[in-house]
């Protein structure tokens, strides 16, 4: 997070001169970068970690003690701590993740403003009556499973590359919420998240086995930076690489 405070001079025109924290100052366009990390404990060997980093542009408005709005995903990538295994998101799955929303409660503090969200639940690859509580379907014949990304396979498709190459078809439920504090350029803090998924098919039998993963909360963070209304995805990505 320390890099977030050392914004190079050439990028200062993107973020302006900071804000005072009043409601009127908080409205506008923001670059939202999020980093979430999960860890798969492996006996004897170092734990395998997987990091998802995303950058979005969101237009936010303050109202009744909240900051809310929506925008679009500009960039998403996954990184693995091991060169032997890496995960890729096909275009169909990226499209499902393209809409980005934020609805956070603002709480004044003596030294600024805190921001907090109620966890947002999203289910991929299945239609559940109660998305937050229903058990995920585990049988590909379950009628709740559908081809969510439109690629002709059940659930959503994730590509695995490395010592084994293939596609995995999964149903996934995830929830995430931002919790942070204001700073001179916007907000920064933690991403509180959890995920649960079920493999319902794969192009190779070895890919049907899934390791249990746990969120790494210490390394799962966000940066929300206010920018000029004319900033596009290319400039947003350049800024995010500097500050997060």
C-alpha positions in Angstrom: 0.0 0.0 0.0 2.9 2.4 0.5 3.3 2.8 -3.2 -0.1 4.4 -3.3 1.3 7.5 -1.6 4.1 8.0 -4.1 2.2 9.0 -7.1 4.5 10.3 -9.8 4.2 13.9 -11.0 3.0 12.9 -14.5 -0.1 11.3 -13.0 -1.1 14.1 -10.7 -3.3 15.6 -13.4 -5.4 12.5 -13.3 -6.2 12.7 -9.6 -6.4 16.5 -9.2 -5.5 18.2 -5.9 -7.3 15.9 -3.5 -10.6 16.6 -1.8 -11.8 18.0 1.6 -14.1 15.0 2.3 -17.4 16.9 2.1 -20.3 15.2 0.3 -20.1 17.6 -2.6 -16.5 16.7 -3.2 -17.0 13.0 -3.2 -19.2 12.7 -6.3 -17.5 12.0 -9.6 -15.5 9.4 -11.5 -13.2 7.0 -9.8 -10.6 4.4 -10.7 -11.3 1.3 -8.5 -8.5 -1.3 -8.4 -9.0 -4.4 -6.4 -6.5 -7.2 -5.4 -7.9 -10.4 -3.9 -5.7 -13.4 -3.0 -6.6 -16.9 -2.1 -4.2 -19.5 -0.7 -4.3 -23.3 -1.1 -2.5 -25.0 1.8 -0.2 -27.7 0.5 1.5 -30.2 3.0 5.3 -29.9 3.2 5.5 -27.5 0.2 4.9 -23.7 0.3 1.3 -22.8 0.0 0.1 -22.0 -3.5 -1.5 -18.6 -3.9 -3.6 -17.1 -6.6 -4.1 -13.4 -7.1 -6.9 -11.6 -9.0 -6.3 -8.0 -9.9 -8.9 -5.9 -11.5 -9.3 -2.2 -12.6 -12.6 -0.5 -13.2 -14.0 3.0 -13.9 -17.0 3.9 -11.7 -19.1 7.0 -11.6 -20.2 7.6 -8.0 -22.7 10.0 -6.3 -23.1 10.8 -2.6 -26.6 10.7 -1.1 -27.9 10.2 2.5 -24.6 9.2 4.0 -23.8 6.8 1.1 -21.5 6.7 -1.9 -22.9 4.7 -4.8 -22.9 4.2 -8.5 -21.8 1.8 -11.2 -19.3 1.5 -14.0 -17.4 -0.9 -16.2 -14.5 -3.3 -15.9 -11.4 -2.1 -17.7 -8.9 -4.9 -16.9 -8.7 -8.2 -15.0 -5.8 -10.6 -14.7 -4.9 -13.6 -12.5 -1.5 -14.4 -11.2 -0.2 -17.6 -9.6 2.7 -18.0 -7.1 3.8 -21.0 -9.1 4.7 -21.1 -12.8 3.4 -24.7 -12.9 -0.2 -23.7 -12.6 -2.0 -20.6 -13.9 -5.6 -19.7 -14.4 -7.1 -17.7 -17.3 -10.5 -16.1 -17.8 -12.0 -16.7 -21.3 -13.9 -13.8 -23.0 -17.3 -15.1 -22.1 -16.5 -15.1 -18.4 -14.9 -11.6 -18.6 -18.2 -10.3 -20.1 -20.1 -11.6 -17.1 -17.8 -9.6 -14.8 -17.9 -6.4 -16.9 -20.5 -4.6 -14.8 -19.2 -3.0 -11.6 -21.3 -1.6 -8.8 -20.5 0.1 -5.5 -22.9 1.0 -2.7 -21.1 2.0 0.5 -22.0 3.7 3.8 -19.9 6.7 4.7 -19.2 7.4 8.4 -17.4 10.6 9.4 -14.3 10.2 11.6 -12.2 12.8 13.4 -9.5 12.3 10.8 -11.6 11.6 7.7 -14.3 9.3 6.5 -14.7 5.5 6.6 -16.3 3.6 3.8 -18.0 0.2 4.2 -20.2 -2.0 2.1 -22.7 -4.8 2.8 -21.3 -7.9 1.1 -22.5 -8.3 -2.5 -23.3 -11.9 -3.5 -22.9 -13.1 -7.1 -23.6 -16.6 -8.4 -22.0 -17.7 -11.7 -23.3 -20.7 -13.6 -26.5 -21.5 -11.7 -29.8 -20.0 -10.9 -30.6 -20.2 -7.2 -33.8 -19.2 -5.4 -31.7 -17.8 -2.5 -28.3 -16.9 -4.0 -26.8 -16.3 -0.6 -28.0 -19.5 1.2 -28.9 -22.3 -1.2 -26.4 -25.1 -1.6 -24.5 -25.0 -4.9 -25.5 -27.7 -7.3 -23.0 -30.5 -7.7 -24.4 -32.6 -10.4 -24.2 -31.4 -14.0 -27.7 -32.8 -14.5 -29.1 -30.4 -11.9 -31.6 -28.1 -13.8 -30.3 -25.1 -11.8 -27.0 -25.2 -13.7 -27.0 -23.4 -17.0 -24.5 -22.2 -19.6 -24.0 -18.7 -18.1 -21.1 -17.6 -20.3 -22.7 -18.9 -23.6 -19.8 -21.1 -24.7 -21.7 -24.3 -25.0 -20.6 -25.8 -21.7 -22.3 -26.0 -18.3 -21.7 -23.3 -15.7 -18.8 -20.9 -16.5 -15.5 -21.9 -18.1 -12.1 -21.3 -16.5 -8.9 -22.2 -18.4 -6.0 -23.9 -16.6 -2.5 -23.8 -18.0 0.8 -25.2 -16.8 1.7 -28.8 -16.1 -1.9 -29.7 -17.2 -3.7 -27.7 -19.8 -7.5 -27.8 -20.1 -10.9 -26.2 -19.3 -12.8 -26.5 -16.1 -16.6 -25.9 -15.9 -17.6 -24.5 -12.5 -20.5 -23.1 -10.5 -19.3 -20.4 -8.2 -20.7 -18.2 -5.5 -18.7 -15.2 -4.3 -19.3 -12.3 -1.9 -17.2 -9.2 -1.5 -17.3 -5.9 0.3 -15.0 -2.9 0.6 -13.9 -1.5 4.0 -11.6 1.4 4.1 -10.7 5.0 5.0 -10.5 8.2 3.1 -7.1 9.7 2.0 -6.2 12.8 0.1 -7.1 11.2 -3.3 -10.1 9.0 -2.4 -10.2 5.8 -0.3 -8.1 2.7 0.4 -8.6 -0.4 2.5 -9.4 -4.1 2.5 -11.6 -6.3 0.4 -13.6 -8.7 2.6 -14.5 -11.6 0.4 -15.2 -15.3 0.3 -15.8 -17.8 -2.5 -17.2 -21.3 -2.9 -17.2 -23.2 -6.1 -18.1 -26.7 -7.5 -16.5 -28.3 -10.5 -19.2 -29.8 -12.7 -17.1 -30.8 -15.6 -13.6 -30.6 -17.2 -11.8 -31.5 -20.4 -9.4 -33.7 -18.4 -10.3 -35.9 -15.4 -7.4 -34.6 -13.3 -8.9 -31.1 -13.4 -12.0 -32.4 -11.6 -10.1 -32.3 -8.4 -10.1 -29.0 -6.6 -7.9 -27.8 -3.7 -9.6 -26.0 -0.9 -8.6 -22.4 -0.9 -8.8 -19.7 1.8 -8.9 -15.9 1.5 -5.7 -14.1 2.3 -7.2 -11.1 4.0 -3.9 -9.3 4.6 -3.1 -9.1 0.9 -6.6 -8.5 -0.4 -6.9 -4.7 -0.8 -8.5 -1.9 -2.8 -7.7 1.6 -3.9 -10.4 4.0 -5.0 -8.9 7.1 -6.6 -11.0 10.1 -7.8 -10.1 11.2 -11.3 -11.2 13.6 -14.0 -14.4 12.8 -15.8 -12.6 12.4 -19.1 -10.3 9.6 -17.9 -10.8 6.4 -20.0 -9.8 2.8 -19.3 -6.3 3.2 -20.8 -5.5 6.0 -18.4 -7.2 4.3 -15.5 -5.0 1.2 -16.0 -1.9 3.3 -16.1 -2.8 5.1 -12.8 -3.8 1.8 -11.1 -0.4 0.3 -11.9 1.3 3.2 -10.2 -0.8 3.2 -7.0 -1.8 -0.4 -6.4 
